[in-house]
Amino acid sequence: MKRLVIAAVLPLVVVQAAQAAEQDDVATIRGGRRAAVSGQEIVVTATRGEQEIAQAPASMSVVTGPELRRRPVQDLAEALKNEPGVTINGVGMTRRGISIRGMSNEHLLTLVDGRRITDSAANMAHVDFDLGWVPTIAIDRIEVVRGPLSALYGSEALAGVVNVISRRPEQRLEASALALQGVRDGEGGDTSQLSALVGGPIVEDKLGIVAWGEYRRRGRTTSHVDPLQSELEAREALSGSAIAWWKPAPGHRIEIGQAVSEDDRARDTVTTGTAPVYYEYQDHINRAQTHGSYSGSFGWGEVQARAYRSVLKRRNERDQDQTPTQPTRGVDFVADARVTVNAFTGNRLTLGAEHRNEYLRDSTINTAGEDSVNHDALFVQDEWAFGDIANLTVGSRFDHHPAYGWQTSPRAYLVLKPLEGLVLRGGVGKAFKAPSLKQLSLGYITVAAGGRFTITGNPDLKPETNTAYELGAAYYGQGWHLGATLFQNDLHGLVQTICVENCGIRGRERRAYVNVDKARIRGVELNGAWTPVESFSLSASYTYVDPQDLSNDQELAERPSHSAKWQVAWDFLPGSTASLRGRYIGRQTIYQSTVPVRLSGYDLWSMDVSHALNERLTVKAGVDNMFKKRLAETSALYTYAEPGRVFFVGLGAQF
């Protein structure tokens, strides 16, 4: 806690000595719009090397930090909800996850500056603890890759990758602060955010540091069906980070950093037995990540080596004599290195290796109460540039898992530019996801669903796999672009629980993890943007998904077939910007027992306005969910609740 407070207060102490940062001014935002429309945004996630997004061997989109800092954003789900191909789904206990192209949230790999964070969803049910690591004030951009990237990043990247790139002010000392207050139109659900950042060189071109801290909270909201239960849980979090870098010589960089977070959740709920008991359910989550890295540029290529350790602790409390979930501690240690060789003109060859140790302490996993597994990998990637006409990226990753031996994840992707402004792209890739430590443990047993059944592990599980195909085209004109992409995911061996003993008998039913499902998810994405004048921009996207469970010949649950997003931004006065955002989520299927139920589609609208009082202070205001859409009041079968209409006001400061 002491380190968190220091990280939060430090930027405020030095703010008067800092120079103007000008990170979120209108000129910066306009520059970002121009880059997005022209396809010139620089991204790194698709190949681990810098390139323009129009030439990246993947379907990608970028959300910029200045855009996020104009509205209340408490986690990645809120940050990405307007991105093409992204939908938000429920993961239980009022929490939400991120789905890409109809894939499960468990098939999405989340990174911070290219580093894995502890995958809490792998060994804990109904959690979203991976979504709130970095506050918006510390985000430079978020890169979203739609499509498997196990060829580079290994297990979990079946659906895609979300990479949060944090800010590194290096040219001058910068400081900024952000305060946002949201007031819900109704009882409860108010939000607060207070954050600050300072960073820059201590010794010019040699030594620098960046530190940030954030406090955020959201009040719980009450269910309209049962006022004694919470529709949305309460959240309160305090987090901080400090990163230092040293450049011992031109082209060489050493970096070390530490991030910590305390996150408390609370909700009112009820038992499911014959004599219901109302009680308060609390989760206390502590997270930390320590990292160190070296990168060097040479005449023949580049070298990068790094090591990092991520820790997540969860402690549960319940009143009214209800038995809490036992404490859980997960630790990931990763060491990796890669070498990129510019073998000859137009060719970049990358070779790399990774060692990862995954450790879990949990009383339910086995009689010892702990287990671990080593993941080792080698990967190779070769990028070929054929003048200005074509780029070909081929590669593969070879992962070793003690239970399965070596798993291969190949990928090939071609980008063609036959005409000025026209980009054609297509590729195929295979990805895999190893079952979690709990799923593979013969001794794992836990009581679930309020005591209705138990779940046991299965050491005979096979990995989940996805073979993905995509083909797309985009045209970049003067101030506009249009794009279309066809995609298909063929999934095999999806892990689910099925009843194996005493089915239907409460308290005696036993379920086990098995590979039962085979699925095919295909569809199309359309996107476009138009900037007729520098002060006005319009962007929109549409996604159609056909999610089929081939094992049971039925539609996959909670995968909307149609979704659309749109945004209008207008700099209506010098220093003033307004934006209007909307998204439509189409009809989706939910299974009540085994009976399919079609839930209606819905649309959500938001708007925000910001005005620069001077070069240092900016006021912000707006409203989320303008028309007070309340999914829970439409149907109790929606797996997560929208909080309703929320008004917000804020102040940003830059020095």
C-alpha positions in Angstrom: 0.0 0.0 0.0 2.8 2.4 0.8 4.3 2.0 -2.7 0.9 2.6 -4.2 0.4 5.8 -2.3 3.8 7.1 -3.2 3.2 6.3 -6.9 -0.1 8.1 -6.8 1.2 11.2 -5.0 4.6 11.6 -6.6 3.3 13.2 -9.9 1.4 15.8 -7.9 4.5 16.8 -5.9 6.6 17.5 -9.0 3.9 18.9 -11.2 5.0 22.6 -10.8 8.5 21.8 -12.0 7.4 20.0 -15.2 7.0 21.5 -18.7 3.9 21.4 -20.8 3.2 17.9 -22.1 0.5 18.7 -24.6 -0.5 15.1 -24.9 -4.2 15.5 -25.3 -4.6 18.8 -27.2 -6.7 19.1 -30.3 -3.7 18.9 -32.6 -2.7 15.6 -31.2 -6.2 14.2 -31.6 -6.4 15.5 -35.1 -3.1 13.9 -36.0 -4.4 10.6 -34.7 -7.5 10.8 -36.8 -5.4 11.5 -40.0 -3.2 8.5 -39.3 -6.2 6.3 -38.7 -7.9 7.3 -41.9 -4.8 6.9 -44.0 -3.7 3.6 -42.5 -0.4 5.2 -41.2 -0.8 4.3 -37.5 2.3 2.6 -36.2 1.7 -0.8 -34.6 3.9 -3.5 -33.2 1.8 -6.4 -32.0 1.3 -8.3 -35.3 5.0 -9.0 -35.8 6.7 -7.5 -32.7 8.3 -4.9 -35.0 7.1 -1.4 -35.9 5.0 -1.1 -39.1 2.1 0.9 -40.5 -1.3 -0.7 -39.7 -2.2 -0.8 -43.4 0.8 -3.2 -44.0 0.4 -5.3 -40.8 -0.1 -9.0 -41.4 -3.3 -9.1 -39.4 -6.7 -7.4 -39.0 -6.1 -4.7 -36.4 -7.5 -1.6 -34.8 -6.1 1.0 -32.5 -7.6 3.0 -29.6 -5.5 6.0 -28.6 -4.9 7.2 -25.1 -6.1 10.8 -25.8 -9.4 9.4 -27.1 -9.8 7.3 -23.9 -9.1 10.1 -21.6 -12.1 12.1 -22.8 -14.6 9.7 -21.0 -14.8 7.5 -18.0 -13.0 4.2 -18.7 -12.5 1.8 -15.8 -11.3 -1.3 -17.6 -10.5 -2.8 -21.0 -14.1 -3.9 -21.6 -15.2 -0.2 -21.5 -12.2 0.9 -23.5 -12.8 -1.6 -26.4 -16.6 -1.9 -26.6 -16.8 0.3 -29.7 -14.0 -1.5 -31.6 -14.8 -3.6 -34.8 -15.5 -7.2 -34.1 -15.6 -6.8 -30.4 -18.6 -7.6 -28.2 -18.9 -7.6 -24.4 -20.3 -10.7 -22.8 -21.1 -11.8 -19.2 -18.7 -14.0 -17.3 -20.9 -14.4 -14.2 -21.2 -12.6 -10.9 -22.1 -9.3 -12.7 -18.7 -9.2 -14.4 -17.9 -8.9 -18.1 -15.4 -10.3 -20.6 -14.2 -9.4 -24.1 -15.2 -11.5 -27.1 -13.6 -11.1 -30.6 -15.4 -12.4 -33.6 -17.7 -14.6 -31.5 -14.9 -16.3 -29.7 -14.9 -16.9 -25.9 -13.2 -14.3 -23.7 -11.0 -17.1 -22.4 -9.4 -17.3 -25.9 -8.2 -13.7 -25.8 -4.6 -13.0 -24.7 -4.1 -9.7 -22.8 -0.6 -8.0 -22.8 0.8 -4.9 -21.3 3.8 -3.6 -23.3 4.0 -7.1 -24.9 4.2 -8.9 -21.5 1.6 -11.4 -20.4 -0.3 -10.7 -17.2 -1.5 -13.5 -14.9 -4.4 -15.3 -16.7 -6.8 -15.3 -13.8 -9.7 -16.7 -15.9 -7.7 -19.9 -16.4 -7.9 -21.0 -12.8 -10.7 -18.9 -11.3 -14.3 -18.8 -12.4 -16.3 -15.6 -13.1 -13.4 -13.2 -13.0 -12.3 -10.1 -14.9 -9.2 -9.3 -13.0 -7.1 -9.1 -16.2 -8.9 -6.1 -17.5 -7.9 -3.3 -15.2 -4.1 -3.1 -15.1 -3.3 0.3 -16.7 -5.3 3.5 -16.2 -6.1 5.6 -19.2 -3.7 8.4 -18.1 -0.8 5.9 -18.6 -2.0 4.5 -21.9 -0.4 5.6 -25.2 -2.6 3.3 -27.3 -4.3 -0.1 -27.2 -3.7 -2.5 -30.2 -6.3 -5.0 -31.0 -5.5 -8.0 -33.2 -8.5 -10.0 -34.5 -7.3 -13.5 -35.3 -5.0 -16.1 -33.7 -1.4 -15.1 -32.9 -0.2 -18.3 -31.2 2.6 -18.3 -33.8 4.1 -15.4 -31.8 2.6 -15.5 -28.3 1.7 -19.1 -27.6 -1.3 -20.5 -25.7 -4.5 -18.4 -25.1 -4.2 -16.4 -28.3 -6.9 -18.3 -30.2 -9.2 -15.4 -30.8 -6.6 -12.6 -30.8 -4.5 -10.3 -28.8 -5.1 -7.1 -26.9 -1.8 -5.2 -26.2 -1.9 -2.2 -24.0 1.1 0.1 -24.8 1.9 2.5 -22.0 3.3 6.0 -22.2 7.0 6.7 -22.2 7.7 10.4 -22.2 11.3 10.7 -23.2 11.8 14.1 -24.8 11.0 16.3 -21.8 9.6 16.1 -18.3 5.9 15.8 -18.4 3.1 15.6 -15.8 -0.6 15.2 -16.1 -3.6 14.5 -13.9 -7.2 13.4 -14.6 -10.3 13.5 -12.4 -13.7 12.2 -13.5 -16.9 11.9 -11.6 -19.9 9.9 -12.9 -23.4 10.2 -11.5 -25.9 7.4 -12.4 -29.5 8.3 -13.2 -30.8 6.2 -10.4 -29.8 4.8 -7.0 -26.2 3.7 -6.7 -23.7 3.1 -9.5 -21.8 6.4 -9.2 -18.2 6.3 -10.4 -15.0 8.2 -9.5 -11.5 8.3 -11.1 -8.5 10.2 -10.0 -5.1 9.6 -11.6 -1.7 11.3 -12.2 1.4 10.6 -14.1 4.9 12.1 -14.3 7.8 11.1 -16.5 10.7 12.2 -18.6 14.5 12.3 -18.8 16.6 12.7 -15.7 19.8 12.8 -17.8 19.1 13.7 -21.4 19.3 10.8 -23.8 20.6 8.6 -21.0 18.3 8.1 -18.0 14.6 8.5 -17.4 11.6 7.5 -15.4 7.8 7.4 -15.5 5.4 6.9 -12.6 1.7 6.9 -12.3 -1.0 6.2 -9.7 -4.8 5.8 -9.8 -7.7 5.6 -7.5 -11.1 4.4 -9.0 -14.4 3.3 -7.6 -17.9 2.3 -8.7 -20.9 2.0 -6.4 -23.0 -1.2 -6.4 -26.4 -1.0 -8.1 -29.5 -2.8 -6.9 -31.5 -5.4 -8.9 -34.9 -4.2 -9.9 -36.2 -7.8 -9.6 -34.9 -8.4 -6.0 -33.8 -5.2 -4.1 -31.8 -7.3 -1.7 -29.4 -8.4 -4.5 -26.8 -6.4 -6.5 -27.2 -6.0 -10.2 -23.6 -4.7 -10.5 -20.9 -5.2 -7.9 -19.1 -2.3 -6.1 -15.5 -1.8 -7.0 -12.7 0.2 -5.4 -9.1 0.0 -6.6 -5.8 1.7 -5.9 -2.9 1.1 -8.3 0.5 2.4 -9.2 3.6 1.8 -11.3 7.2 3.1 -11.7 9.4 2.4 -14.7 13.0 3.5 -15.2 15.2 3.2 -18.3 18.8 3.7 -19.1 20.5 4.1 -22.5 24.1 3.1 -22.0 24.9 3.7 -25.6 22.9 4.9 -28.7 20.5 2.1 -29.8 20.7 0.3 -26.5 18.1 0.4 -23.7 17.7 -1.2 -20.3 14.4 -1.0 -18.5 13.1 -2.0 -15.1 9.7 -1.6 -13.6 7.2 -2.4 -10.9 3.4 -2.3 -10.9 1.0 -3.0 -8.0 -2.7 -2.9 -7.5 -5.3 -3.5 -4.8 -8.8 -4.2 -6.1 -11.8 -4.8 -3.8 -15.2 -6.0 -5.0 -18.5 -6.4 -3.1 -22.1 -7.4 -4.0 -25.2 -8.6 -2.3 -26.5 -12.0 -3.3 -28.4 -15.0 -2.2 -27.9 -18.8 -1.8 -29.7 -21.1 -4.2 -30.8 -23.7 -1.7 -34.3 -24.5 -0.4 -33.9 -22.0 2.4 -32.3 -18.9 0.7 -29.9 -16.8 2.7 -29.0 -13.2 1.7 -25.4 -12.3 2.3 -22.6 -10.0 1.1 -19.9 -11.5 -1.2 -16.5 -9.8 -1.3 -13.3 -10.4 -3.3 -10.0 -8.8 -2.4 -7.5 -9.0 -5.3 -3.8 -8.0 -5.0 -1.7 -7.9 -8.2 1.9 -7.1 -8.9 4.3 -7.4 -11.8 8.1 -6.9 -11.8 9.9 -6.7 -15.1 13.3 -6.0 -16.6 14.4 -5.9 -20.2 17.3 -5.1 -22.6 17.0 -4.1 -26.2 19.8 -3.3 -28.6 20.1 -2.2 -32.2 23.1 -3.2 -34.3 24.0 -2.8 -38.0 22.9 -6.4 -38.7 19.7 -6.4 -36.7 18.2 -6.2 -33.2 18.3 -8.1 -29.9 15.8 -8.2 -27.0 15.9 -10.1 -23.8 13.6 -9.7 -20.8 12.2 -11.4 -17.7 9.1 -10.6 -15.7 7.2 -12.0 -12.8 3.4 -11.6 -12.3 1.6 -12.4 -9.0 -2.2 -12.4 -8.4 -3.7 -13.1 -4.9 -7.4 -13.5 -4.3 -9.1 -13.6 -0.9 -12.8 -14.1 -0.5 -15.1 -13.1 2.3 -18.8 -13.8 3.0 -21.0 -12.9 5.9 -24.1 -14.6 7.3 -22.0 -17.7 8.1 -21.5 -18.5 4.4 -18.4 -20.4 3.5 -15.9 -18.3 1.4 -13.9 -19.5 -1.5 -10.4 -20.5 -0.3 -7.5 -18.1 -1.0 -5.8 -18.4 -4.4 -2.3 -17.3 -5.4 -1.1 -17.5 -9.0 2.5 -16.7 -10.1 3.8 -16.5 -13.7 7.5 -16.2 -14.4 8.5 -15.5 -18.0 12.0 -15.2 -19.5 12.3 -14.7 -23.2 14.7 -13.5 -25.9 14.6 -12.9 -29.6 17.1 -11.9 -32.3 16.1 -10.2 -35.5 18.5 -10.4 -38.4 18.3 -8.1 -41.5 19.7 -10.9 -43.7 19.5 -9.0 -46.9 17.4 -6.2 -48.4 13.7 -6.8 -48.0 14.1 -9.6 -45.5 13.8 -9.7 -41.6 14.3 -13.0 -39.9 13.4 -13.3 -36.2 14.4 -16.2 -33.9 13.2 -16.5 -30.3 12.8 -18.6 -27.2 10.6 -18.4 -24.1 10.5 -20.1 -20.8 7.4 -19.7 -18.6 6.7 -21.2 -15.2 3.0 -21.2 -14.1 2.4 -21.8 -10.4 -0.9 -22.0 -8.5 -1.6 -22.3 -4.8 -5.2 -23.4 -4.2 -6.6 -25.9 -1.7 -9.0 -27.4 -4.3 -6.4 -28.2 -6.9 -5.1 -31.4 -5.2 -4.2 -32.8 -1.8 -1.0 -30.8 -1.7 -2.9 -27.5 -2.4 -0.4 -26.4 -5.1 0.8 -27.2 -8.6 3.0 -25.8 -11.3 3.9 -26.4 -15.0 6.7 -25.3 -17.3 5.9 -24.0 -20.8 8.9 -23.8 -23.1 8.8 -22.5 -26.6 10.9 -21.7 -29.7 9.6 -19.4 -32.5 10.7 -18.3 -35.9 9.3 -15.5 -38.2 10.4 -14.5 -41.6 9.2 -11.2 -43.2 9.7 -10.7 -46.9 9.1 -7.3 -48.6 8.8 -7.4 -52.4 9.4 -3.7 -53.1 6.2 -1.7 -52.6 4.0 -4.4 -54.0 3.8 -7.2 -51.4 4.8 -8.3 -47.9 4.8 -11.9 -46.9 5.1 -13.0 -43.3 5.5 -16.7 -42.4 6.4 -18.2 -39.1 5.7 -20.8 -36.5 5.9 -21.3 -32.8 6.8 -24.6 -31.1 5.5 -25.0 -27.6 6.4 -27.8 -25.2 3.9 -28.8 -22.6 4.7 -31.7 -20.2 1.3 -33.3 -20.8 1.3 -33.0 -24.6 4.9 -32.7 -25.8 5.5 -30.2 -28.7 2.6 -28.2 -30.2 3.1 -26.4 -33.5 1.4 -23.1 -34.3 2.2 -22.0 -37.9 1.0 -18.8 -39.6 1.3 -17.4 -43.1 0.0 -14.0 -44.2 0.3 -12.0 -47.5 -0.3 -8.3 -48.0 -0.6 -7.0 -51.6 -0.7 -3.4 -52.8 -1.4 -3.8 -56.6 -2.7 -0.2 -57.0 -2.1 3.1 -55.2 -4.3 3.1 -52.1 -5.6 -0.5 -52.6 -4.5 -3.1 -50.0 -5.4 -6.8 -50.3 -4.6 -9.2 -47.5 -5.1 -12.8 -46.5 -3.7 -15.5 -44.3 -4.1 -18.7 -42.4 -3.0 -19.6 -38.9 -3.3 -22.3 -36.3 -3.4 -21.7 -32.5 -3.8 -23.8 -29.4 -4.8 -23.4 -25.8 -3.5 -25.8 -23.1 -6.0 -26.7 -20.4 -5.5 -25.0 -17.0 -3.8 -26.5 -14.0 -7.1 -27.2 -12.4 -8.7 -28.7 -15.5 -5.8 -31.1 -15.8 -5.5 -32.1 -12.2 -6.8 -35.5 -11.2 -7.2 -34.3 -7.6 -9.1 -31.1 -8.4 -12.6 -31.0 -6.9 -14.8 -28.0 -6.1 -18.4 -27.3 -5.2 -20.2 -25.1 -7.8 -23.5 -23.5 -8.5 -24.4 -22.9 -4.9 -24.0 -26.6 -4.0 -26.0 -28.1 -6.9 -23.0 -30.1 -8.2 -19.3 -30.7 -7.9 -16.7 -30.3 -10.7 -13.6 -32.6 -11.0 -10.5 -32.3 -13.2 -9.5 -34.6 -16.0 -5.8 -35.3 -16.8 -6.8 -36.8 -20.2 -7.9 -33.5 -21.6 -6.4 -32.4 -25.0 -5.6 -28.9 -26.0 -8.2 -26.7 -27.6 -7.2 -25.7 -31.2 -8.3 -23.1 -33.8 -7.5 -22.9 -37.4 -8.3 -19.5 -38.8 -8.6 -18.1 -42.3 -9.2 -14.5 -43.4 -9.3 -12.6 -46.7 -9.7 -8.8 -46.9 -9.4 -5.7 -49.0 -9.1 -2.0 -48.1 -8.9 1.2 -50.1 -7.3 4.4 -48.7 -8.3 7.5 -50.5 -7.9 11.2 -49.7 -9.4 11.6 -46.3 -11.3 8.3 -46.3 -11.0 4.6 -46.4 -13.2 1.5 -46.7 -12.4 -2.1 -45.8 -14.0 -5.6 -45.8 -12.7 -8.9 -44.3 -14.1 -12.4 -44.5 -13.0 -14.7 -41.7 -13.5 -18.3 -40.5 -12.5 -20.0 -37.3 -12.5 -23.8 -37.1 -12.4 -24.8 -33.4 -11.8 -28.3 -32.1 -11.7 -29.9 -28.6 -13.3 -27.0 -26.7 -13.3 -27.8 -23.0 -16.6 -27.8 -21.2 -18.1 -29.6 -18.2 -20.6 -32.4 -18.6 -22.4 -34.5 -16.0 -20.8 -37.9 -15.4 -22.5 -39.2 -12.2 -25.9 -38.7 -10.4 -27.1 -36.3 -13.0 -29.9 -34.0 -11.8 -29.6 -34.9 -8.2 -28.8 -31.8 -6.2 -25.7 -32.1 -4.1 -24.7 -35.4 -5.6 -24.3 -34.6 -9.3 -20.7 -34.7 -10.5 -19.4 -33.0 -13.5 -16.0 -33.3 -15.2 -14.0 -31.4 -17.8 -14.1 -33.0 -21.2 -13.2 -32.1 -24.9 -16.7 -32.2 -26.3 -17.2 -29.4 -28.7 -16.4 -28.6 -32.3 -17.4 -25.3 -33.6 -17.2 -23.1 -36.7 -17.4 -19.3 -36.5 -17.5 -17.5 -39.8 -18.5 -14.0 -40.8 -17.6 -10.7 -42.4 -16.3 -7.3 -41.1 -16.9 -4.0 -42.8 -15.3 -0.7 -41.7 -14.8 2.8 -43.0 -13.8 6.3 -42.0 -14.2 9.7 -43.6 -12.6 13.1 -42.7 -14.0 15.6 -45.2 -12.4 18.5 -43.3 -9.8 18.5 -40.5 -12.3 19.4 -37.8 -14.8 16.6 -38.6 -14.6 12.8 -38.8 -17.0 9.9 -39.1 -16.1 6.2 -38.6 -18.2 3.1 -38.6 -18.0 -0.7 -38.6 -20.3 -3.7 -39.0 -19.7 -7.3 -38.1 -21.7 -10.4 -39.1 -21.0 -13.6 -37.2 -22.4 -17.1 -37.9 -21.4 -19.1 -34.7 -22.3 -22.8 -35.1 -21.8 -25.6 -32.5 -21.1 -28.4 -34.9 -21.1 -31.0 -32.2 -24.7 -30.3 -31.3 -25.9 -28.8 -34.6 -27.0 -25.6 -32.9 -26.0 -21.9 -32.5 -23.4 -21.0 -30.0 -24.8 -19.1 -27.0 -24.3 -15.3 -26.5 -22.8 -14.6 -29.9 -24.8 -11.8 -31.5 -25.0 -12.3 -35.3 -25.0 -8.6 -36.1 -23.2 -5.7 -34.5 -22.4 -2.2 -35.6 -20.4 0.7 -34.2 -20.2 4.3 -35.2 -18.6 7.5 -34.1 -18.8 11.2 -35.1 -16.2 13.7 -33.9 -16.4 17.4 -34.4 -14.0 20.2 -33.3 -16.8 22.8 -33.2 -14.7 25.6 -31.7 -11.0 26.2 -31.2 -9.9 24.0 -28.3 -13.4 22.3 -28.2 -14.2 18.8 -29.3 -17.4 16.8 -29.2 -18.0 13.2 -30.1 -21.1 11.0 -30.5 -20.8 7.2 -30.3 -23.3 4.4 -30.8 -23.3 0.7 -31.0 -25.9 -1.8 -32.0 -25.8 -5.4 -30.6 -28.1 -7.7 -32.5 -30.2 -10.6 -31.5 -28.4 -13.5 -29.7 -29.3 -17.0 -28.5 -29.3 -17.9 -24.8 -30.0 -21.5 -23.6 -32.4 -21.8 -20.7 -31.6 -25.4 -19.6 -31.4 -26.8 -23.1 -34.1 -24.6 -24.7 -32.9 -21.9 -27.0 -34.2 -18.4 -26.3 -33.7 -15.4 -28.7 -32.9 -12.2 -26.9 -33.7 -8.9 -28.7 -31.0 -6.6 -30.0 -30.4 -3.2 -28.5 -28.5 0.0 -29.2 -26.5 2.2 -26.9 -25.5 5.9 -27.4 -23.0 8.1 -25.6 -21.5 11.5 -26.1 -18.8 13.6 -24.7 -17.5 17.2 -24.9 -14.2 18.6 -23.9 -13.0 22.2 -23.9 -9.4 23.5 -23.3 -9.6 26.4 -20.8 -5.9 27.0 -21.6 -2.8 25.0 -22.6 -2.8 23.2 -19.3 -6.5 22.7 -18.2 -9.2 20.9 -20.1 -12.8 20.4 -18.8 -14.7 17.3 -19.9 -18.4 16.3 -19.7 -20.8 13.9 -21.2 -23.3 11.1 -20.8 -23.1 7.3 -21.3 -26.1 5.3 -22.3 -28.0 8.5 -23.3 -31.4 6.8 -23.6 -31.2 4.8 -20.3 -31.2 1.3 -21.9 -31.6 -1.2 -19.1 -31.0 -4.8 -20.3 -31.9 -6.4 -17.0 -35.3 -4.8 -17.2 -35.9 -6.2 -20.7 -34.9 -9.8 -19.8 -33.3 -11.5 -16.9 -31.5 -13.8 -19.3 -29.0 -11.2 -20.4 -25.7 -12.3 -18.8 -24.6 -8.8 -17.7 -26.3 -5.6 -16.8 -25.8 -2.1 -18.3 -25.8 0.4 -15.5 -28.2 2.8 -17.2 -27.6 6.5 -17.9 -24.6 8.0 -16.4 -23.7 11.7 -16.5 -20.0 12.6 -16.0 -17.8 15.6 -15.6 -14.1 15.9 -15.3 -10.9 18.0 -15.4 -7.6 17.1 -17.1 -4.4 18.9 -16.3 -1.1 18.9 -18.3 2.2 20.4 -17.3 
